[in-house]
Amino acid sequence: MNGSEYLVTLNIPPSLEEMLVDQLLMLEAEHGFSSFEVYAHHHENKGLSLAEQVTGRQKRTRFQMYVPAHELPNLLAQLRRDFKDSGIHYWVMPVIESGVI
């Protein structure tokens, strides 16, 4: 059991992928992270292309990483500073247990 670690998930516009990878490699080199393509579905059409409005989905890139509790405030502050108004959606969840089997 590990109550002092969080799973941070970021959904970002694909145009920011390389910039965020570079940032996370510096910040999270010790812990690593995963990334993969996802589609966001939302009732708001703000910022969607015509094709995205028609299909009802928007291509995004999702990043997930485990972050120790003491590093979380710094990570979020740096992301807010470096990616202000970029449309990144994020959420943070406590990790109850993790490991390798």
Gaussian input, Z-matrix of N, CA and C with variables (Angstrom, degrees):
# hf/3-21g

backbone

0 1
 N
 C     1     B1
 C     2     B2     1     A1
 N     3     B3     2     A2     1     D1
 C     4     B4     3     A3     2     D2
 C     5     B5     4     A4     3     D3
 N     6     B6     5     A5     4     D4
 C     7     B7     6     A6     5     D5
 C     8     B8     7     A7     6     D6
 N     9     B9     8     A8     7     D7
 C    10    B10     9     A9     8     D8
 C    11    B11    10    A10     9     D9
 N    12    B12    11    A11    10    D10
 C    13    B13    12    A12    11    D11
 C    14    B14    13    A13    12    D12
 N    15    B15    14    A14    13    D13
 C    16    B16    15    A15    14    D14
 C    17    B17    16    A16    15    D15
 N    18    B18    17    A17    16    D16
 C    19    B19    18    A18    17    D17
 C    20    B20    19    A19    18    D18
 N    21    B21    20    A20    19    D19
 C    22    B22    21    A21    20    D20
 C    23    B23    22    A22    21    D21
 N    24    B24    23    A23    22    D22
 C    25    B25    24    A24    23    D23
 C    26    B26    25    A25    24    D24
 N    27    B27    26    A26    25    D25
 C    28    B28    27    A27    26    D26
 C    29    B29    28    A28    27    D27
 N    30    B30    29    A29    28    D28
 C    31    B31    30    A30    29    D29
 C    32    B32    31    A31    30    D30
 N    33    B33    32    A32    31    D31
 C    34    B34    33    A33    32    D32
 C    35    B35    34    A34    33    D33
 N    36    B36    35    A35    34    D34
 C    37    B37    36    A36    35    D35
 C    38    B38    37    A37    36    D36
 N    39    B39    38    A38    37    D37
 C    40    B40    39    A39    38    D38
 C    41    B41    40    A40    39    D39
 N    42    B42    41    A41    40    D40
 C    43    B43    42    A42    41    D41
 C    44    B44    43    A43    42    D42
 N    45    B45    44    A44    43    D43
 C    46    B46    45    A45    44    D44
 C    47    B47    46    A46    45    D45
 N    48    B48    47    A47    46    D46
 C    49    B49    48    A48    47    D47
 C    50    B50    49    A49    48    D48
 N    51    B51    50    A50    49    D49
 C    52    B52    51    A51    50    D50
 C    53    B53    52    A52    51    D51
 N    54    B54    53    A53    52    D52
 C    55    B55    54    A54    53    D53
 C    56    B56    55    A55    54    D54
 N    57    B57    56    A56    55    D55
 C    58    B58    57    A57    56    D56
 C    59    B59    58    A58    57    D57
 N    60    B60    59    A59    58    D58
 C    61    B61    60    A60    59    D59
 C    62    B62    61    A61    60    D60
 N    63    B63    62    A62    61    D61
 C    64    B64    63    A63    62    D62
 C    65    B65    64    A64    63    D63
 N    66    B66    65    A65    64    D64
 C    67    B67    66    A66    65    D65
 C    68    B68    67    A67    66    D66
 N    69    B69    68    A68    67    D67
 C    70    B70    69    A69    68    D68
 C    71    B71    70    A70    69    D69
 N    72    B72    71    A71    70    D70
 C    73    B73    72    A72    71    D71
 C    74    B74    73    A73    72    D72
 N    75    B75    74    A74    73    D73
 C    76    B76    75    A75    74    D74
 C    77    B77    76    A76    75    D75
 N    78    B78    77    A77    76    D76
 C    79    B79    78    A78    77    D77
 C    80    B80    79    A79    78    D78
 N    81    B81    80    A80    79    D79
 C    82    B82    81    A81    80    D80
 C    83    B83    82    A82    81    D81
 N    84    B84    83    A83    82    D82
 C    85    B85    84    A84    83    D83
 C    86    B86    85    A85    84    D84
 N    87    B87    86    A86    85    D85
 C    88    B88    87    A87    86    D86
 C    89    B89    88    A88    87    D87
 N    90    B90    89    A89    88    D88
 C    91    B91    90    A90    89    D89
 C    92    B92    91    A91    90    D90
 N    93    B93    92    A92    91    D91
 C    94    B94    93    A93    92    D92
 C    95    B95    94    A94    93    D93
 N    96    B96    95    A95    94    D94
 C    97    B97    96    A96    95    D95
 C    98    B98    97    A97    96    D96
 N    99    B99    98    A98    97    D97
 C   100   B100    99    A99    98    D98
 C   101   B101   100   A100    99    D99
 N   102   B102   101   A101   100   D100
 C   103   B103   102   A102   101   D101
 C   104   B104   103   A103   102   D102
 N   105   B105   104   A104   103   D103
 C   106   B106   105   A105   104   D104
 C   107   B107   106   A106   105   D105
 N   108   B108   107   A107   106   D106
 C   109   B109   108   A108   107   D107
 C   110   B110   109   A109   108   D108
 N   111   B111   110   A110   109   D109
 C   112   B112   111   A111   110   D110
 C   113   B113   112   A112   111   D111
 N   114   B114   113   A113   112   D112
 C   115   B115   114   A114   113   D113
 C   116   B116   115   A115   114   D114
 N   117   B117   116   A116   115   D115
 C   118   B118   117   A117   116   D116
 C   119   B119   118   A118   117   D117
 N   120   B120   119   A119   118   D118
 C   121   B121   120   A120   119   D119
 C   122   B122   121   A121   120   D120
 N   123   B123   122   A122   121   D121
 C   124   B124   123   A123   122   D122
 C   125   B125   124   A124   123   D123
 N   126   B126   125   A125   124   D124
 C   127   B127   126   A126   125   D125
 C   128   B128   127   A127   126   D126
 N   129   B129   128   A128   127   D127
 C   130   B130   129   A129   128   D128
 C   131   B131   130   A130   129   D129
 N   132   B132   131   A131   130   D130
 C   133   B133   132   A132   131   D131
 C   134   B134   133   A133   132   D132
 N   135   B135   134   A134   133   D133
 C   136   B136   135   A135   134   D134
 C   137   B137   136   A136   135   D135
 N   138   B138   137   A137   136   D136
 C   139   B139   138   A138   137   D137
 C   140   B140   139   A139   138   D138
 N   141   B141   140   A140   139   D139
 C   142   B142   141   A141   140   D140
 C   143   B143   142   A142   141   D141
 N   144   B144   143   A143   142   D142
 C   145   B145   144   A144   143   D143
 C   146   B146   145   A145   144   D144
 N   147   B147   146   A146   145   D145
 C   148   B148   147   A147   146   D146
 C   149   B149   148   A148   147   D147
 N   150   B150   149   A149   148   D148
 C   151   B151   150   A150   149   D149
 C   152   B152   151   A151   150   D150
 N   153   B153   152   A152   151   D151
 C   154   B154   153   A153   152   D152
 C   155   B155   154   A154   153   D153
 N   156   B156   155   A155   154   D154
 C   157   B157   156   A156   155   D155
 C   158   B158   157   A157   156   D156
 N   159   B159   158   A158   157   D157
 C   160   B160   159   A159   158   D158
 C   161   B161   160   A160   159   D159
 N   162   B162   161   A161   160   D160
 C   163   B163   162   A162   161   D161
 C   164   B164   163   A163   162   D162
 N   165   B165   164   A164   163   D163
 C   166   B166   165   A165   164   D164
 C   167   B167   166   A166   165   D165
 N   168   B168   167   A167   166   D166
 C   169   B169   168   A168   167   D167
 C   170   B170   169   A169   168   D168
 N   171   B171   170   A170   169   D169
 C   172   B172   171   A171   170   D170
 C   173   B173   172   A172   171   D171
 N   174   B174   173   A173   172   D172
 C   175   B175   174   A174   173   D173
 C   176   B176   175   A175   174   D174
 N   177   B177   176   A176   175   D175
 C   178   B178   177   A177   176   D176
 C   179   B179   178   A178   177   D177
 N   180   B180   179   A179   178   D178
 C   181   B181   180   A180   179   D179
 C   182   B182   181   A181   180   D180
 N   183   B183   182   A182   181   D181
 C   184   B184   183   A183   182   D182
 C   185   B185   184   A184   183   D183
 N   186   B186   185   A185   184   D184
 C   187   B187   186   A186   185   D185
 C   188   B188   187   A187   186   D186
 N   189   B189   188   A188   187   D187
 C   190   B190   189   A189   188   D188
 C   191   B191   190   A190   189   D189
 N   192   B192   191   A191   190   D190
 C   193   B193   192   A192   191   D191
 C   194   B194   193   A193   192   D192
 N   195   B195   194   A194   193   D193
 C   196   B196   195   A195   194   D194
 C   197   B197   196   A196   195   D195
 N   198   B198   197   A197   196   D196
 C   199   B199   198   A198   197   D197
 C   200   B200   199   A199   198   D198
 N   201   B201   200   A200   199   D199
 C   202   B202   201   A201   200   D200
 C   203   B203   202   A202   201   D201
 N   204   B204   203   A203   202   D202
 C   205   B205   204   A204   203   D203
 C   206   B206   205   A205   204   D204
 N   207   B207   206   A206   205   D205
 C   208   B208   207   A207   206   D206
 C   209   B209   208   A208   207   D207
 N   210   B210   209   A209   208   D208
 C   211   B211   210   A210   209   D209
 C   212   B212   211   A211   210   D210
 N   213   B213   212   A212   211   D211
 C   214   B214   213   A213   212   D212
 C   215   B215   214   A214   213   D213
 N   216   B216   215   A215   214   D214
 C   217   B217   216   A216   215   D215
 C   218   B218   217   A217   216   D216
 N   219   B219   218   A218   217   D217
 C   220   B220   219   A219   218   D218
 C   221   B221   220   A220   219   D219
 N   222   B222   221   A221   220   D220
 C   223   B223   222   A222   221   D221
 C   224   B224   223   A223   222   D222
 N   225   B225   224   A224   223   D223
 C   226   B226   225   A225   224   D224
 C   227   B227   226   A226   225   D225
 N   228   B228   227   A227   226   D226
 C   229   B229   228   A228   227   D227
 C   230   B230   229   A229   228   D228
 N   231   B231   230   A230   229   D229
 C   232   B232   231   A231   230   D230
 C   233   B233   232   A232   231   D231
 N   234   B234   233   A233   232   D232
 C   235   B235   234   A234   233   D233
 C   236   B236   235   A235   234   D234
 N   237   B237   236   A236   235   D235
 C   238   B238   237   A237   236   D236
 C   239   B239   238   A238   237   D237
 N   240   B240   239   A239   238   D238
 C   241   B241   240   A240   239   D239
 C   242   B242   241   A241   240   D240
 N   243   B243   242   A242   241   D241
 C   244   B244   243   A243   242   D242
 C   245   B245   244   A244   243   D243
 N   246   B246   245   A245   244   D244
 C   247   B247   246   A246   245   D245
 C   248   B248   247   A247   246   D246
 N   249   B249   248   A248   247   D247
 C   250   B250   249   A249   248   D248
 C   251   B251   250   A250   249   D249
 N   252   B252   251   A251   250   D250
 C   253   B253   252   A252   251   D251
 C   254   B254   253   A253   252   D252
 N   255   B255   254   A254   253   D253
 C   256   B256   255   A255   254   D254
 C   257   B257   256   A256   255   D255
 N   258   B258   257   A257   256   D256
 C   259   B259   258   A258   257   D257
 C   260   B260   259   A259   258   D258
 N   261   B261   260   A260   259   D259
 C   262   B262   261   A261   260   D260
 C   263   B263   262   A262   261   D261
 N   264   B264   263   A263   262   D262
 C   265   B265   264   A264   263   D263
 C   266   B266   265   A265   264   D264
 N   267   B267   266   A266   265   D265
 C   268   B268   267   A267   266   D266
 C   269   B269   268   A268   267   D267
 N   270   B270   269   A269   268   D268
 C   271   B271   270   A270   269   D269
 C   272   B272   271   A271   270   D270
 N   273   B273   272   A272   271   D271
 C   274   B274   273   A273   272   D272
 C   275   B275   274   A274   273   D273
 N   276   B276   275   A275   274   D274
 C   277   B277   276   A276   275   D275
 C   278   B278   277   A277   276   D276
 N   279   B279   278   A278   277   D277
 C   280   B280   279   A279   278   D278
 C   281   B281   280   A280   279   D279
 N   282   B282   281   A281   280   D280
 C   283   B283   282   A282   281   D281
 C   284   B284   283   A283   282   D282
 N   285   B285   284   A284   283   D283
 C   286   B286   285   A285   284   D284
 C   287   B287   286   A286   285   D285
 N   288   B288   287   A287   286   D286
 C   289   B289   288   A288   287   D287
 C   290   B290   289   A289   288   D288
 N   291   B291   290   A290   289   D289
 C   292   B292   291   A291   290   D290
 C   293   B293   292   A292   291   D291
 N   294   B294   293   A293   292   D292
 C   295   B295   294   A294   293   D293
 C   296   B296   295   A295   294   D294
 N   297   B297   296   A296   295   D295
 C   298   B298   297   A297   296   D296
 C   299   B299   298   A298   297   D297
 N   300   B300   299   A299   298   D298
 C   301   B301   300   A300   299   D299
 C   302   B302   301   A301   300   D300

   B1=1.4570
   B2=1.5163
   B3=1.3409
   B4=1.4547
   B5=1.5184
   B6=1.3254
   B7=1.4499
   B8=1.5123
   B9=1.3068
   B10=1.4619
   B11=1.5326
   B12=1.3191
   B13=1.4530
   B14=1.5275
   B15=1.3418
   B16=1.4504
   B17=1.5232
   B18=1.3271
   B19=1.4522
   B20=1.5234
   B21=1.3225
   B22=1.4640
   B23=1.5224
   B24=1.3240
   B25=1.4557
   B26=1.5172
   B27=1.3292
   B28=1.4624
   B29=1.5225
   B30=1.3231
   B31=1.4630
   B32=1.5171
   B33=1.3314
   B34=1.4570
   B35=1.5227
   B36=1.3423
   B37=1.4584
   B38=1.5322
   B39=1.3301
   B40=1.4707
   B41=1.5344
   B42=1.3144
   B43=1.4635
   B44=1.5301
   B45=1.3281
   B46=1.4643
   B47=1.5227
   B48=1.3314
   B49=1.4606
   B50=1.5283
   B51=1.3133
   B52=1.4699
   B53=1.5210
   B54=1.3367
   B55=1.4526
   B56=1.5359
   B57=1.3375
   B58=1.4607
   B59=1.5277
   B60=1.3224
   B61=1.4698
   B62=1.5287
   B63=1.3308
   B64=1.4658
   B65=1.5219
   B66=1.3247
   B67=1.4724
   B68=1.5294
   B69=1.3304
   B70=1.4608
   B71=1.5277
   B72=1.3151
   B73=1.4676
   B74=1.5248
   B75=1.3207
   B76=1.4716
   B77=1.5196
   B78=1.3298
   B79=1.4663
   B80=1.5263
   B81=1.3229
   B82=1.4571
   B83=1.5273
   B84=1.3055
   B85=1.4612
   B86=1.5262
   B87=1.3064
   B88=1.4657
   B89=1.5248
   B90=1.3320
   B91=1.4600
   B92=1.5255
   B93=1.3257
   B94=1.4447
   B95=1.5217
   B96=1.3219
   B97=1.4599
   B98=1.5222
   B99=1.3204
   B100=1.4618
   B101=1.5192
   B102=1.3392
   B103=1.4640
   B104=1.5244
   B105=1.3230
   B106=1.4522
   B107=1.5214
   B108=1.3237
   B109=1.4553
   B110=1.5251
   B111=1.3287
   B112=1.4686
   B113=1.5301
   B114=1.3087
   B115=1.4610
   B116=1.5172
   B117=1.3201
   B118=1.4599
   B119=1.5252
   B120=1.3094
   B121=1.4602
   B122=1.5198
   B123=1.3212
   B124=1.4649
   B125=1.5162
   B126=1.3203
   B127=1.4662
   B128=1.5247
   B129=1.3276
   B130=1.4644
   B131=1.5247
   B132=1.3208
   B133=1.4594
   B134=1.5252
   B135=1.3211
   B136=1.4666
   B137=1.5285
   B138=1.3242
   B139=1.4540
   B140=1.5173
   B141=1.3312
   B142=1.4604
   B143=1.5220
   B144=1.3269
   B145=1.4563
   B146=1.5252
   B147=1.3274
   B148=1.4624
   B149=1.5262
   B150=1.3438
   B151=1.4655
   B152=1.5343
   B153=1.3265
   B154=1.4653
   B155=1.5223
   B156=1.3357
   B157=1.4617
   B158=1.5221
   B159=1.3240
   B160=1.4669
   B161=1.5296
   B162=1.3411
   B163=1.4677
   B164=1.5259
   B165=1.3326
   B166=1.4650
   B167=1.5141
   B168=1.3291
   B169=1.4585
   B170=1.5228
   B171=1.3177
   B172=1.4542
   B173=1.5204
   B174=1.3207
   B175=1.4630
   B176=1.5235
   B177=1.3306
   B178=1.4598
   B179=1.5285
   B180=1.3034
   B181=1.4587
   B182=1.5228
   B183=1.3273
   B184=1.4677
   B185=1.5271
   B186=1.3087
   B187=1.4602
   B188=1.5188
   B189=1.3243
   B190=1.4605
   B191=1.5161
   B192=1.3336
   B193=1.4519
   B194=1.5185
   B195=1.3356
   B196=1.4582
   B197=1.5155
   B198=1.3310
   B199=1.4636
   B200=1.5231
   B201=1.3354
   B202=1.4664
   B203=1.5349
   B204=1.3217
   B205=1.4693
   B206=1.5215
   B207=1.3226
   B208=1.4606
   B209=1.5295
   B210=1.3497
   B211=1.4643
   B212=1.5330
   B213=1.3199
   B214=1.4622
   B215=1.5291
   B216=1.3341
   B217=1.4736
   B218=1.5327
   B219=1.3227
   B220=1.4625
   B221=1.5281
   B222=1.3282
   B223=1.4613
   B224=1.5227
   B225=1.3313
   B226=1.4624
   B227=1.5239
   B228=1.3221
   B229=1.4724
   B230=1.5234
   B231=1.3068
   B232=1.4655
   B233=1.5321
   B234=1.3245
   B235=1.4699
   B236=1.5276
   B237=1.3286
   B238=1.4741
   B239=1.5245
   B240=1.2998
   B241=1.4655
   B242=1.5351
   B243=1.3227
   B244=1.4619
   B245=1.5281
   B246=1.3315
   B247=1.4654
   B248=1.5257
   B249=1.3128
   B250=1.4620
   B251=1.5342
   B252=1.3267
   B253=1.4706
   B254=1.5303
   B255=1.3279
   B256=1.4682
   B257=1.5329
   B258=1.3207
   B259=1.4570
   B260=1.5189
   B261=1.3262
   B262=1.4645
   B263=1.5264
   B264=1.3172
   B265=1.4669
   B266=1.5206
   B267=1.3256
   B268=1.4601
   B269=1.5178
   B270=1.3215
   B271=1.4550
   B272=1.5166
   B273=1.3170
   B274=1.4641
   B275=1.5208
   B276=1.3352
   B277=1.4628
   B278=1.5220
   B279=1.3235
   B280=1.4647
   B281=1.5248
   B282=1.3186
   B283=1.4669
   B284=1.5214
   B285=1.3031
   B286=1.4610
   B287=1.5310
   B288=1.3151
   B289=1.4617
   B290=1.5243
   B291=1.3153
   B292=1.4597
   B293=1.5165
   B294=1.3048
   B295=1.4607
   B296=1.5110
   B297=1.2902
   B298=1.4572
   B299=1.5237
   B300=1.3172
   B301=1.4733
   B302=1.5089
   A1=109.12
   A2=114.84
   A3=119.01
   A4=108.95
   A5=117.79
   A6=122.25
   A7=113.27
   A8=118.43
   A9=119.75
   A10=111.75
   A11=116.19
   A12=120.73
   A13=108.57
   A14=116.30
   A15=121.47
   A16=110.48
   A17=115.51
   A18=121.83
   A19=106.28
   A20=115.69
   A21=121.95
   A22=107.67
   A23=116.37
   A24=122.68
   A25=108.23
   A26=115.96
   A27=122.74
   A28=108.34
   A29=118.29
   A30=123.11
   A31=106.48
   A32=116.26
   A33=119.86
   A34=111.33
   A35=117.01
   A36=119.61
   A37=109.03
   A38=118.20
   A39=120.24
   A40=113.84
   A41=117.47
   A42=120.63
   A43=112.43
   A44=117.76
   A45=121.73
   A46=113.29
   A47=117.08
   A48=120.75
   A49=112.98
   A50=118.58
   A51=120.53
   A52=111.86
   A53=116.42
   A54=120.49
   A55=110.77
   A56=116.43
   A57=119.65
   A58=111.08
   A59=117.90
   A60=120.32
   A61=109.60
   A62=116.80
   A63=119.87
   A64=111.35
   A65=116.28
   A66=121.43
   A67=110.64
   A68=116.50
   A69=120.11
   A70=112.09
   A71=117.34
   A72=119.10
   A73=110.61
   A74=116.90
   A75=120.02
   A76=111.35
   A77=116.52
   A78=121.15
   A79=112.97
   A80=116.47
   A81=121.51
   A82=112.82
   A83=117.48
   A84=120.59
   A85=111.63
   A86=116.81
   A87=121.35
   A88=112.27
   A89=116.76
   A90=120.95
   A91=113.66
   A92=118.14
   A93=121.86
   A94=112.06
   A95=115.60
   A96=121.44
   A97=108.26
   A98=115.33
   A99=122.40
   A100=108.35
   A101=116.06
   A102=119.82
   A103=109.00
   A104=115.34
   A105=120.76
   A106=109.92
   A107=115.83
   A108=122.37
   A109=110.41
   A110=115.27
   A111=121.31
   A112=108.20
   A113=115.63
   A114=121.30
   A115=108.53
   A116=116.10
   A117=121.86
   A118=108.18
   A119=115.99
   A120=122.42
   A121=106.51
   A122=115.82
   A123=119.37
   A124=108.99
   A125=116.20
   A126=120.24
   A127=112.87
   A128=118.56
   A129=121.36
   A130=110.05
   A131=117.07
   A132=121.27
   A133=111.87
   A134=117.10
   A135=121.24
   A136=110.28
   A137=115.71
   A138=120.40
   A139=115.06
   A140=117.70
   A141=120.63
   A142=110.72
   A143=116.13
   A144=120.14
   A145=108.32
   A146=116.54
   A147=120.31
   A148=110.87
   A149=116.86
   A150=120.68
   A151=110.64
   A152=117.06
   A153=120.16
   A154=110.70
   A155=116.79
   A156=119.76
   A157=110.85
   A158=116.91
   A159=121.51
   A160=110.88
   A161=116.89
   A162=120.06
   A163=112.41
   A164=117.45
   A165=120.75
   A166=113.58
   A167=116.55
   A168=119.38
   A169=109.80
   A170=113.97
   A171=120.71
   A172=109.13
   A173=115.82
   A174=120.92
   A175=109.38
   A176=115.50
   A177=122.36
   A178=107.84
   A179=115.78
   A180=121.46
   A181=106.83
   A182=116.06
   A183=120.96
   A184=109.40
   A185=114.33
   A186=122.49
   A187=108.01
   A188=116.00
   A189=120.89
   A190=108.59
   A191=114.74
   A192=119.81
   A193=109.74
   A194=114.76
   A195=121.20
   A196=107.65
   A197=115.49
   A198=120.43
   A199=108.57
   A200=117.63
   A201=120.03
   A202=110.03
   A203=116.42
   A204=121.56
   A205=112.21
   A206=117.74
   A207=119.63
   A208=112.76
   A209=118.92
   A210=122.44
   A211=112.52
   A212=117.33
   A213=121.05
   A214=113.09
   A215=120.61
   A216=119.18
   A217=112.76
   A218=117.77
   A219=121.29
   A220=110.95
   A221=117.04
   A222=121.19
   A223=110.73
   A224=117.07
   A225=120.55
   A226=111.59
   A227=117.61
   A228=120.79
   A229=110.88
   A230=116.83
   A231=120.17
   A232=111.22
   A233=117.28
   A234=120.08
   A235=110.72
   A236=116.74
   A237=119.90
   A238=111.10
   A239=116.69
   A240=120.91
   A241=111.08
   A242=117.46
   A243=121.43
   A244=113.97
   A245=117.75
   A246=120.71
   A247=112.40
   A248=116.63
   A249=122.10
   A250=110.63
   A251=116.12
   A252=124.05
   A253=113.84
   A254=117.20
   A255=120.53
   A256=113.18
   A257=117.74
   A258=119.99
   A259=114.32
   A260=117.28
   A261=120.38
   A262=109.07
   A263=116.11
   A264=122.25
   A265=106.82
   A266=116.36
   A267=118.96
   A268=110.28
   A269=114.83
   A270=121.18
   A271=108.48
   A272=114.05
   A273=122.70
   A274=107.78
   A275=116.28
   A276=120.95
   A277=109.52
   A278=116.98
   A279=118.69
   A280=110.62
   A281=116.15
   A282=121.72
   A283=107.35
   A284=116.80
   A285=121.66
   A286=109.48
   A287=114.88
   A288=119.46
   A289=108.69
   A290=116.40
   A291=120.67
   A292=107.83
   A293=116.01
   A294=119.52
   A295=110.71
   A296=116.13
   A297=122.86
   A298=107.39
   A299=116.76
   A300=120.84
   A301=109.20
   D1=139.98
   D2=-177.84
   D3=-141.07
   D4=95.32
   D5=-178.53
   D6=-87.18
   D7=1.45
   D8=-177.17
   D9=-110.26
   D10=26.01
   D11=-179.30
   D12=-133.71
   D13=148.38
   D14=-178.95
   D15=-126.77
   D16=149.73
   D17=171.63
   D18=-98.89
   D19=117.18
   D20=179.08
   D21=-102.74
   D22=128.30
   D23=178.23
   D24=-118.89
   D25=131.12
   D26=178.12
   D27=-123.00
   D28=128.55
   D29=170.35
   D30=-107.72
   D31=118.36
   D32=-172.63
   D33=-125.25
   D34=156.68
   D35=170.93
   D36=-63.15
   D37=138.11
   D38=-178.87
   D39=-55.06
   D40=-27.34
   D41=-179.14
   D42=-65.12
   D43=-18.58
   D44=-179.63
   D45=-96.14
   D46=-0.68
   D47=-171.21
   D48=-56.43
   D49=-52.66
   D50=-176.45
   D51=-63.50
   D52=-40.76
   D53=179.46
   D54=-63.48
   D55=-41.83
   D56=-179.87
   D57=-70.69
   D58=-38.14
   D59=176.15
   D60=-57.39
   D61=-47.52
   D62=179.00
   D63=-59.02
   D64=-44.21
   D65=-179.63
   D66=-62.67
   D67=-47.35
   D68=-177.13
   D69=-69.00
   D70=-33.09
   D71=177.21
   D72=-61.93
   D73=-34.63
   D74=176.74
   D75=-74.74
   D76=-41.54
   D77=-175.75
   D78=-80.43
   D79=-40.64
   D80=-170.00
   D81=-113.76
   D82=24.91
   D83=-177.29
   D84=-57.17
   D85=-35.54
   D86=-178.07
   D87=-70.54
   D88=-34.89
   D89=-172.31
   D90=-102.55
   D91=-27.64
   D92=-177.74
   D93=78.23
   D94=173.24
   D95=179.98
   D96=-159.20
   D97=166.21
   D98=177.50
   D99=-118.91
   D100=151.86
   D101=173.78
   D102=-141.66
   D103=148.84
   D104=178.91
   D105=-162.66
   D106=158.48
   D107=-179.71
   D108=-78.71
   D109=136.38
   D110=176.25
   D111=-137.38
   D112=169.57
   D113=174.15
   D114=-120.88
   D115=128.35
   D116=177.92
   D117=-93.62
   D118=137.80
   D119=178.09
   D120=-120.34
   D121=123.79
   D122=-176.66
   D123=-148.93
   D124=150.57
   D125=-178.20
   D126=-76.64
   D127=-17.88
   D128=178.03
   D129=-82.18
   D130=137.41
   D131=177.89
   D132=-98.27
   D133=4.41
   D134=-177.46
   D135=-61.06
   D136=124.96
   D137=176.88
   D138=81.26
   D139=1.47
   D140=-179.85
   D141=-88.92
   D142=142.41
   D143=173.01
   D144=-71.33
   D145=167.89
   D146=178.65
   D147=-59.98
   D148=-42.44
   D149=178.89
   D150=-62.20
   D151=-39.91
   D152=179.22
   D153=-67.65
   D154=-36.43
   D155=177.28
   D156=-64.37
   D157=-40.08
   D158=-179.04
   D159=-67.87
   D160=-44.57
   D161=-177.49
   D162=-80.69
   D163=-19.17
   D164=179.43
   D165=75.80
   D166=21.70
   D167=178.89
   D168=-145.88
   D169=152.82
   D170=-179.66
   D171=-127.46
   D172=127.50
   D173=179.37
   D174=-68.27
   D175=132.89
   D176=177.70
   D177=-138.14
   D178=165.94
   D179=171.81
   D180=-115.21
   D181=130.55
   D182=-178.92
   D183=-106.37
   D184=133.05
   D185=173.98
   D186=-114.99
   D187=138.86
   D188=174.96
   D189=-133.91
   D190=139.51
   D191=-179.94
   D192=-153.15
   D193=148.68
   D194=172.09
   D195=-87.67
   D196=132.48
   D197=-177.77
   D198=-130.90
   D199=126.46
   D200=174.31
   D201=-61.28
   D202=146.18
   D203=-175.87
   D204=-53.55
   D205=-39.77
   D206=-176.45
   D207=-71.54
   D208=-16.46
   D209=179.28
   D210=-96.18
   D211=-14.93
   D212=-174.68
   D213=-60.34
   D214=-49.04
   D215=-179.24
   D216=-57.46
   D217=-40.33
   D218=179.97
   D219=-65.70
   D220=-44.02
   D221=179.20
   D222=-59.26
   D223=-50.38
   D224=-177.93
   D225=-65.20
   D226=-39.47
   D227=178.54
   D228=-63.04
   D229=-42.88
   D230=-179.53
   D231=-67.50
   D232=-41.26
   D233=177.42
   D234=-63.55
   D235=-42.03
   D236=178.51
   D237=-62.67
   D238=-38.99
   D239=-179.63
   D240=-71.13
   D241=-48.57
   D242=-172.40
   D243=-81.28
   D244=-20.81
   D245=-176.54
   D246=-125.60
   D247=30.44
   D248=-178.19
   D249=-55.23
   D250=133.76
   D251=177.76
   D252=59.20
   D253=28.26
   D254=-177.84
   D255=-94.30
   D256=-5.46
   D257=178.48
   D258=86.84
   D259=15.19
   D260=177.59
   D261=-74.83
   D262=127.77
   D263=172.79
   D264=-102.25
   D265=139.03
   D266=-179.14
   D267=-142.72
   D268=158.73
   D269=170.29
   D270=-149.52
   D271=155.17
   D272=-175.74
   D273=-127.68
   D274=128.93
   D275=179.74
   D276=-129.22
   D277=139.64
   D278=176.40
   D279=-66.80
   D280=142.99
   D281=176.91
   D282=-93.85
   D283=120.60
   D284=179.34
   D285=-80.77
   D286=-40.92
   D287=179.89
   D288=-155.81
   D289=146.54
   D290=173.43
   D291=-151.07
   D292=163.48
   D293=-179.92
   D294=169.37
   D295=-174.10
   D296=177.85
   D297=-125.73
   D298=132.43
   D299=-179.82
   D300=-114.36

